Amino acid sequence: MNRLLQRSVQRRKLLTGGIALAGGTAVTSLGRHGAANAETHTITGAHAAYAGQHGEMITIGDVGTEINGFDPSEILTDWEVGIVSQDDAGNTVRTFEILAEDREIEIAPGVTFPAWTFNGRVPGPTLRATEGEKLRVVFRNNGSHPHSMHFHGIHAAAMDGLRGSGLIDPGDEFTYEFTAKPFGCHLYHCHAFPLRAHMHKGMYGGFIVDPDPAKHTEHRDVALSRQLGTSENADWQEFIMVMNGFDTNFDGENEFYMINTVAHHYMKHPISIDKNRPVRIYLINATEFDPINSFHLHANFFDYYDHGTTLTPTLRTVDTIMQCQAQRGIIEFSFKDHAPGMYMFHAHQSEFAELGWMSMFDVKDGA
Ligand SMILES: [Cu+2]
């Protein structure tokens, strides 16, 4: 890679680089197998330039589902509940099947990234269970490197996703077994080393454990509202948002930031909200390389449940929270007293917002 190109792909120059793009300058290298043999790729101005459609700096064009096979708009509510059965003792057993595989994904219009995935998507499927259930996660590695699933939850050392406890080589299979606890908003990720390589390649996903209302008599109504499948839960508009980033030139810094993998997706496809129903966001920070990420909601305030492990808020009436990597929590708010309209939310690191982590709620009166 020549010096000029190296300089032009530095993320802090990406925005100003966009101006040069109109002249056809290459700004992004697309390495299929890492930095050592990164391919360079010329991106036309029509694809990669940034411009202000509504006065904001966002990517031009759109990412379809042809390459990815997944749609960030669907990922928001696409809960993976597995297959439920009973064991001999009458316990509920929930079984998930996860396949690790290499896959090229498109993370901004015209910008592809050689990802390592769980079930072919980034973030991986959002696994959802209820507190106290027995979980079985059948994990197969069809990728090119050793991988594992390390759950942020409570489990035995033998189920931890390290070498000897579920970190497996290509072609191998392992079944993780543990009880779903504690309730909350959690995550899983590959724990192969070097960890940051496996994280930034896309190996992470949400792991939501709904509280069992029978165990929480004092806040049974709150627990019911969180349990998928109840009428109380159906009143809520729930979304999972995994904050992530991609280092497209393998220099150890992210060139793009977003929630759920596609830069500026929810600027071009705002998230529809019925103002009469409450909103709950399961927010997870999976961003590699940067120490923190953040979430800021415009024109409104929210309650926050750190890690989602309590039924009363750990922060009340805030409009911005920050999370380090693997930190997560539940955000709850309502637009019921607001006029309908487009309400923005974004990382309050301005650079992250400009490089993809900026989104819109389209708040309507009624469905
Ligand atoms: Cu891995």
Boltz pocket constraint, residues with backbone or C-beta under 6 A from the ligand:
constraints:
  - pocket:
      binder: B
      contacts: [[A, 116], [A, 145], [A, 146], [A, 147], [A, 148], [A, 190], [A, 191], [A, 192], [A, 198], [A, 203]]
      max_distance: 6.0
